[in-house]
């Protein structure tokens, strides 16, 4: 597999915007041209070569040394694979359409905002507004799959339209707020108040710290779609897939403060 490697010359002091530095974008230019690519570093414009040692051959893989101050990692990806060794800053995988982004650390706020396809795997926690719409935008996550190995922050999936978010830990407060479609699945449960103004979509987990009063208990159900979801996750994630969902779940419909066509499914 051909590819490039970017290593920091020194720890970042100011935030840097790496939006558009993707495997396919790198293929279109040689290494010297890539080094001359201008990026925003705080209030200054610098070249990529000023901040990173760039080595290797442009190809379908890009490996980059991560930092919590490096924003936009994987933003706009349209294929290939990208590996971040360490943390990622804000707006990682923003507008991603295809490919695989792996973050071997923590991700900042607005991970996968506006994402339409592809796969994102984060080994650590994700910040607030995972898969959420940015101010002025109609939709958040609109396709693809996101796996978070730790916890997520508040308002995960705000205005989410499609796609799947799997959280190994707990989903933060108000997960699924204003959600319009898609699935948020947490293996350890939801913190307080999931689903405020949930219109459509499904939240799945073993527990809820506090359920909003605008959700109604619909009893226990055997839902075939959950078996299909488990198979999809196995096909998509392979060895990273969660255990299959149980045959029966307890369903709560809501948010009845709006059209109420969403649901929270408790697996225990």
ROZA-103890 format. One record per residue (C-alpha): residue number from 0; x, y, z; chain. Coordinates in nm, 4 decimals. Layout:
residues N
<rec NUM <X Y Z> 'A'>,
...
end
This chain:
residues 268
<rec 0 <0.0000 0.0000 0.0000> 'A'>,
<rec 1 <0.1502 0.3331 -0.1057> 'A'>,
<rec 2 <0.1042 0.6351 0.1104> 'A'>,
<rec 3 <0.2357 0.9419 0.2866> 'A'>,
<rec 4 <0.3448 1.0007 0.6435> 'A'>,
<rec 5 <0.3237 1.3381 0.8205> 'A'>,
<rec 6 <0.5145 1.3867 1.1478> 'A'>,
<rec 7 <0.5032 1.7042 1.3543> 'A'>,
<rec 8 <0.8232 1.9063 1.3627> 'A'>,
<rec 9 <0.7266 2.0318 1.7115> 'A'>,
<rec 10 <0.4153 2.0164 1.9330> 'A'>,
<rec 11 <0.1442 2.2494 1.8070> 'A'>,
<rec 12 <0.1049 2.5731 2.0008> 'A'>,
<rec 13 <-0.1838 2.7133 1.7955> 'A'>,
<rec 14 <-0.4689 2.5381 1.6189> 'A'>,
<rec 15 <-0.4119 2.4284 1.2600> 'A'>,
<rec 16 <-0.6785 2.3637 0.9955> 'A'>,
<rec 17 <-0.6007 2.0486 0.7945> 'A'>,
<rec 18 <-0.9308 2.0308 0.6059> 'A'>,
<rec 19 <-0.8723 1.8952 0.2576> 'A'>,
<rec 20 <-0.5455 1.7159 0.3417> 'A'>,
<rec 21 <-0.6736 1.3734 0.2380> 'A'>,
<rec 22 <-0.5313 1.0680 0.0552> 'A'>,
<rec 23 <-0.7043 1.1517 -0.2731> 'A'>,
<rec 24 <-0.6051 1.5195 -0.2563> 'A'>,
<rec 25 <-0.2431 1.4155 -0.1959> 'A'>,
<rec 26 <-0.2417 1.1827 -0.4995> 'A'>,
<rec 27 <-0.3074 1.4793 -0.7271> 'A'>,
<rec 28 <0.0286 1.6407 -0.6400> 'A'>,
<rec 29 <0.3850 1.5403 -0.5669> 'A'>,
<rec 30 <0.5455 1.5516 -0.2238> 'A'>,
<rec 31 <0.7123 1.8890 -0.2810> 'A'>,
<rec 32 <0.3826 2.0445 -0.3877> 'A'>,
<rec 33 <0.2154 1.8983 -0.0801> 'A'>,
<rec 34 <0.4813 2.0513 0.1444> 'A'>,
<rec 35 <0.4029 2.3899 -0.0119> 'A'>,
<rec 36 <0.0285 2.3580 0.0583> 'A'>,
<rec 37 <-0.0856 2.6603 0.2596> 'A'>,
<rec 38 <-0.2816 2.5936 0.5790> 'A'>,
<rec 39 <-0.4143 2.8176 0.8552> 'A'>,
<rec 40 <-0.2144 2.7985 1.1790> 'A'>,
<rec 41 <-0.3794 3.0248 1.4329> 'A'>,
<rec 42 <-0.3894 3.3723 1.2776> 'A'>,
<rec 43 <-0.1053 3.2893 1.0368> 'A'>,
<rec 44 <-0.0846 3.1182 0.7000> 'A'>,
<rec 45 <0.1941 2.8590 0.6890> 'A'>,
<rec 46 <0.2899 2.5754 0.4575> 'A'>,
<rec 47 <0.2303 2.2147 0.5537> 'A'>,
<rec 48 <0.6063 2.1571 0.5353> 'A'>,
<rec 49 <0.6627 2.4267 0.7995> 'A'>,
<rec 50 <0.4672 2.2188 1.0504> 'A'>,
<rec 51 <0.5140 1.8561 0.9383> 'A'>,
<rec 52 <0.7912 1.6366 0.8060> 'A'>,
<rec 53 <0.6339 1.4894 0.4896> 'A'>,
<rec 54 <0.7673 1.1570 0.3597> 'A'>,
<rec 55 <0.6564 0.8665 0.1421> 'A'>,
<rec 56 <0.4715 0.8481 -0.1868> 'A'>,
<rec 57 <0.1214 0.9876 -0.2511> 'A'>,
<rec 58 <-0.1231 0.6969 -0.2597> 'A'>,
<rec 59 <-0.4378 0.5546 -0.1067> 'A'>,
<rec 60 <-0.3131 0.5832 0.2529> 'A'>,
<rec 61 <-0.2197 0.8843 0.4628> 'A'>,
<rec 62 <-0.0756 0.8575 0.8138> 'A'>,
<rec 63 <-0.0500 1.1710 1.0244> 'A'>,
<rec 64 <0.0725 1.2434 1.3758> 'A'>,
<rec 65 <-0.2254 1.3689 1.5704> 'A'>,
<rec 66 <-0.2819 1.6582 1.8070> 'A'>,
<rec 67 <-0.5835 1.7980 1.9899> 'A'>,
<rec 68 <-0.5034 2.1269 1.8122> 'A'>,
<rec 69 <-0.5187 1.9730 1.4626> 'A'>,
<rec 70 <-0.8665 2.0458 1.3249> 'A'>,
<rec 71 <-1.0391 1.9093 1.0161> 'A'>,
<rec 72 <-0.8528 1.5785 0.9989> 'A'>,
<rec 73 <-1.0204 1.3666 0.7313> 'A'>,
<rec 74 <-1.2623 1.6467 0.6424> 'A'>,
<rec 75 <-1.3836 1.6071 0.2860> 'A'>,
<rec 76 <-1.2417 1.2560 0.2428> 'A'>,
<rec 77 <-1.3703 1.0884 -0.0720> 'A'>,
<rec 78 <-1.1856 0.7576 -0.0561> 'A'>,
<rec 79 <-0.8717 0.5899 0.0657> 'A'>,
<rec 80 <-0.7677 0.5426 0.4274> 'A'>,
<rec 81 <-0.6315 0.7903 0.6795> 'A'>,
<rec 82 <-0.4759 0.7029 1.0137> 'A'>,
<rec 83 <-0.4288 0.9601 1.2904> 'A'>,
<rec 84 <-0.1694 0.8501 1.5455> 'A'>,
<rec 85 <-0.2984 1.0235 1.8572> 'A'>,
<rec 86 <-0.5751 1.2742 1.9192> 'A'>,
<rec 87 <-0.7730 1.4730 1.6642> 'A'>,
<rec 88 <-0.9030 1.8254 1.7077> 'A'>,
<rec 89 <-1.2432 1.9614 1.6091> 'A'>,
<rec 90 <-1.4378 1.8889 1.2877> 'A'>,
<rec 91 <-1.2667 1.5578 1.2051> 'A'>,
<rec 92 <-1.4394 1.3727 0.9173> 'A'>,
<rec 93 <-1.6549 1.6768 0.8433> 'A'>,
<rec 94 <-1.8292 1.6271 0.5085> 'A'>,
<rec 95 <-1.6643 1.2873 0.4563> 'A'>,
<rec 96 <-1.8157 1.0843 0.1695> 'A'>,
<rec 97 <-1.6077 0.7670 0.1316> 'A'>,
<rec 98 <-1.3095 0.5870 0.2783> 'A'>,
<rec 99 <-1.1942 0.5034 0.6289> 'A'>,
<rec 100 <-1.0633 0.7399 0.8965> 'A'>,
<rec 101 <-0.9045 0.5873 1.2061> 'A'>,
<rec 102 <-0.8222 0.8095 1.5053> 'A'>,
<rec 103 <-0.6040 0.6321 1.7606> 'A'>,
<rec 104 <-0.6890 0.8702 2.0409> 'A'>,
<rec 105 <-0.9625 1.1169 2.1315> 'A'>,
<rec 106 <-1.1660 1.3312 1.8904> 'A'>,
<rec 107 <-1.2818 1.6883 1.9549> 'A'>,
<rec 108 <-1.6202 1.8507 1.8989> 'A'>,
<rec 109 <-1.8319 1.8105 1.5851> 'A'>,
<rec 110 <-1.6783 1.4809 1.4762> 'A'>,
<rec 111 <-1.8472 1.3589 1.1531> 'A'>,
<rec 112 <-2.0582 1.6723 1.1125> 'A'>,
<rec 113 <-2.2175 1.6620 0.7687> 'A'>,
<rec 114 <-2.0662 1.3201 0.6970> 'A'>,
<rec 115 <-2.2437 1.1371 0.4122> 'A'>,
<rec 116 <-2.0572 0.8057 0.3863> 'A'>,
<rec 117 <-1.7534 0.6055 0.4838> 'A'>,
<rec 118 <-1.6312 0.4709 0.8166> 'A'>,
<rec 119 <-1.4804 0.6549 1.1139> 'A'>,
<rec 120 <-1.3200 0.4621 1.4026> 'A'>,
<rec 121 <-1.2120 0.6483 1.7181> 'A'>,
<rec 122 <-1.0324 0.4511 1.9893> 'A'>,
<rec 123 <-1.0966 0.7057 2.2675> 'A'>,
<rec 124 <-1.3734 0.9489 2.3611> 'A'>,
<rec 125 <-1.5515 1.1900 2.1282> 'A'>,
<rec 126 <-1.6392 1.5456 2.2270> 'A'>,
<rec 127 <-1.9716 1.7267 2.2212> 'A'>,
<rec 128 <-2.1946 1.7362 1.9135> 'A'>,
<rec 129 <-2.0746 1.4141 1.7543> 'A'>,
<rec 130 <-2.2493 1.3837 1.4163> 'A'>,
<rec 131 <-2.4365 1.7089 1.4823> 'A'>,
<rec 132 <-2.5313 1.9913 1.2481> 'A'>,
<rec 133 <-2.3236 2.3077 1.2545> 'A'>,
<rec 134 <-2.5042 2.6399 1.3144> 'A'>,
<rec 135 <-2.7048 2.7327 1.0061> 'A'>,
<rec 136 <-2.6981 2.3810 0.8618> 'A'>,
<rec 137 <-3.0110 2.1704 0.8205> 'A'>,
<rec 138 <-2.8653 1.8238 0.8891> 'A'>,
<rec 139 <-2.5845 1.6636 1.0853> 'A'>,
<rec 140 <-2.4668 1.3116 1.0036> 'A'>,
<rec 141 <-2.6365 1.2016 0.6801> 'A'>,
<rec 142 <-2.4750 0.8634 0.6122> 'A'>,
<rec 143 <-2.1903 0.6299 0.6961> 'A'>,
<rec 144 <-2.0846 0.4673 1.0223> 'A'>,
<rec 145 <-1.9019 0.6090 1.3244> 'A'>,
<rec 146 <-1.7532 0.3906 1.6004> 'A'>,
<rec 147 <-1.6397 0.5559 1.9251> 'A'>,
<rec 148 <-1.4409 0.3386 2.1637> 'A'>,
<rec 149 <-1.5090 0.5522 2.4715> 'A'>,
<rec 150 <-1.7825 0.7988 2.5707> 'A'>,
<rec 151 <-1.9383 1.0791 2.3690> 'A'>,
<rec 152 <-2.0201 1.4308 2.4854> 'A'>,
<rec 153 <-2.3529 1.6065 2.4956> 'A'>,
<rec 154 <-2.6043 1.6272 2.2094> 'A'>,
<rec 155 <-2.4650 1.3396 2.0084> 'A'>,
<rec 156 <-2.6485 1.3208 1.6741> 'A'>,
<rec 157 <-2.8173 1.6615 1.6968> 'A'>,
<rec 158 <-3.0247 1.6997 1.3764> 'A'>,
<rec 159 <-2.8842 1.3683 1.2494> 'A'>,
<rec 160 <-3.0539 1.2521 0.9271> 'A'>,
<rec 161 <-2.9131 0.9053 0.8437> 'A'>,
<rec 162 <-2.6264 0.6742 0.9289> 'A'>,
<rec 163 <-2.5186 0.4839 1.2388> 'A'>,
<rec 164 <-2.3247 0.5904 1.5487> 'A'>,
<rec 165 <-2.1968 0.3155 1.7805> 'A'>,
<rec 166 <-2.0584 0.4243 2.1195> 'A'>,
<rec 167 <-1.8764 0.1658 2.3297> 'A'>,
<rec 168 <-1.9121 0.3781 2.6420> 'A'>,
<rec 169 <-2.1952 0.6140 2.7403> 'A'>,
<rec 170 <-2.3692 0.8705 2.5233> 'A'>,
<rec 171 <-2.3674 1.2142 2.6837> 'A'>,
<rec 172 <-2.6700 1.4209 2.7890> 'A'>,
<rec 173 <-2.9413 1.4973 2.5318> 'A'>,
<rec 174 <-2.8194 1.2410 2.2772> 'A'>,
<rec 175 <-3.0377 1.2357 1.9664> 'A'>,
<rec 176 <-3.1637 1.5912 2.0142> 'A'>,
<rec 177 <-3.3750 1.7096 1.7172> 'A'>,
<rec 178 <-3.2790 1.3872 1.5381> 'A'>,
<rec 179 <-3.4581 1.3139 1.2095> 'A'>,
<rec 180 <-3.3316 0.9664 1.1241> 'A'>,
<rec 181 <-3.0547 0.7139 1.1689> 'A'>,
<rec 182 <-2.9387 0.5090 1.4685> 'A'>,
<rec 183 <-2.7397 0.5846 1.7835> 'A'>,
<rec 184 <-2.6368 0.2670 1.9676> 'A'>,
<rec 185 <-2.4550 0.2842 2.3007> 'A'>,
<rec 186 <-2.3222 -0.0228 2.4792> 'A'>,
<rec 187 <-2.3256 0.1337 2.8290> 'A'>,
<rec 188 <-2.6332 0.3530 2.8167> 'A'>,
<rec 189 <-2.7530 0.7113 2.7859> 'A'>,
<rec 190 <-2.6944 0.9939 3.0274> 'A'>,
<rec 191 <-2.9818 1.2248 3.1197> 'A'>,
<rec 192 <-3.2544 1.3264 2.8785> 'A'>,
<rec 193 <-3.1907 1.1511 2.5470> 'A'>,
<rec 194 <-3.4083 1.2412 2.2493> 'A'>,
<rec 195 <-3.5308 1.5981 2.3141> 'A'>,
<rec 196 <-3.7447 1.6952 2.0127> 'A'>,
<rec 197 <-3.6612 1.3606 1.8507> 'A'>,
<rec 198 <-3.8706 1.3396 1.5332> 'A'>,
<rec 199 <-3.7548 1.0099 1.3798> 'A'>,
<rec 200 <-3.4712 0.7688 1.4364> 'A'>,
<rec 201 <-3.3691 0.5077 1.6908> 'A'>,
<rec 202 <-3.1674 0.5273 2.0131> 'A'>,
<rec 203 <-3.0503 0.1903 2.1496> 'A'>,
<rec 204 <-2.8856 0.1149 2.4826> 'A'>,
<rec 205 <-2.9125 -0.0800 2.8075> 'A'>,
<rec 206 <-3.0195 0.2112 3.0278> 'A'>,
<rec 207 <-3.1159 0.5763 3.0565> 'A'>,
<rec 208 <-3.0144 0.7956 3.3523> 'A'>,
<rec 209 <-3.3304 1.0061 3.3211> 'A'>,
<rec 210 <-3.6060 0.9661 3.0612> 'A'>,
<rec 211 <-3.7935 1.2731 2.9423> 'A'>,
<rec 212 <-4.1653 1.2737 3.0363> 'A'>,
<rec 213 <-4.2586 1.3163 2.6697> 'A'>,
<rec 214 <-4.1706 0.9527 2.5938> 'A'>,
<rec 215 <-4.4303 0.6802 2.6413> 'A'>,
<rec 216 <-4.3696 0.3174 2.7355> 'A'>,
<rec 217 <-4.4844 0.0827 2.4573> 'A'>,
<rec 218 <-4.3826 -0.2397 2.6299> 'A'>,
<rec 219 <-4.1581 -0.5211 2.5131> 'A'>,
<rec 220 <-4.1138 -0.6000 2.1436> 'A'>,
<rec 221 <-3.9401 -0.8602 1.9272> 'A'>,
<rec 222 <-3.8031 -0.6461 1.6431> 'A'>,
<rec 223 <-3.6601 -0.8196 1.3371> 'A'>,
<rec 224 <-3.4918 -0.4964 1.2255> 'A'>,
<rec 225 <-3.2525 -0.5210 1.5198> 'A'>,
<rec 226 <-3.1214 -0.8541 1.3961> 'A'>,
<rec 227 <-3.0623 -0.6932 1.0584> 'A'>,
<rec 228 <-2.8808 -0.4061 1.2308> 'A'>,
<rec 229 <-2.6541 -0.6512 1.4140> 'A'>,
<rec 230 <-2.5697 -0.8237 1.0855> 'A'>,
<rec 231 <-2.4965 -0.4901 0.9208> 'A'>,
<rec 232 <-2.2590 -0.3921 1.1995> 'A'>,
<rec 233 <-2.0785 -0.7253 1.1750> 'A'>,
<rec 234 <-2.0399 -0.6829 0.7993> 'A'>,
<rec 235 <-1.9207 -0.3231 0.8369> 'A'>,
<rec 236 <-1.6967 -0.3467 1.1446> 'A'>,
<rec 237 <-1.5810 -0.7088 1.1412> 'A'>,
<rec 238 <-1.3969 -0.7865 1.4665> 'A'>,
<rec 239 <-1.4890 -0.4413 1.6019> 'A'>,
<rec 240 <-1.8621 -0.5161 1.5852> 'A'>,
<rec 241 <-2.0599 -0.5265 1.9130> 'A'>,
<rec 242 <-2.2367 -0.8410 2.0375> 'A'>,
<rec 243 <-2.5739 -0.8999 1.8682> 'A'>,
<rec 244 <-2.8740 -0.7207 2.0130> 'A'>,
<rec 245 <-3.1192 -0.9257 2.2224> 'A'>,
<rec 246 <-3.4352 -1.0674 2.0719> 'A'>,
<rec 247 <-3.6626 -0.8471 2.2829> 'A'>,
<rec 248 <-3.6284 -0.4806 2.3765> 'A'>,
<rec 249 <-3.8412 -0.2334 2.5707> 'A'>,
<rec 250 <-3.9645 0.0438 2.3426> 'A'>,
<rec 251 <-4.0355 0.4055 2.4378> 'A'>,
<rec 252 <-4.1948 0.6236 2.1671> 'A'>,
<rec 253 <-4.1313 0.9964 2.1358> 'A'>,
<rec 254 <-4.0573 1.2751 2.1530> 'A'>,
<rec 255 <-4.4306 1.3441 2.1874> 'A'>,
<rec 256 <-4.3505 1.7150 2.2156> 'A'>,
<rec 257 <-4.3047 1.6916 1.8373> 'A'>,
<rec 258 <-4.4329 1.4328 1.5825> 'A'>,
<rec 259 <-4.3210 1.1473 1.8108> 'A'>,
<rec 260 <-4.2090 0.8992 1.5448> 'A'>,
<rec 261 <-3.8760 0.8284 1.7089> 'A'>,
<rec 262 <-3.7939 0.5601 1.9640> 'A'>,
<rec 263 <-3.5664 0.4653 2.2505> 'A'>,
<rec 264 <-3.5016 0.0901 2.2762> 'A'>,
<rec 265 <-3.3730 -0.0444 2.6069> 'A'>,
<rec 266 <-3.1902 -0.3752 2.5740> 'A'>,
<rec 267 <-3.1956 -0.4753 2.9435> 'A'>,
end
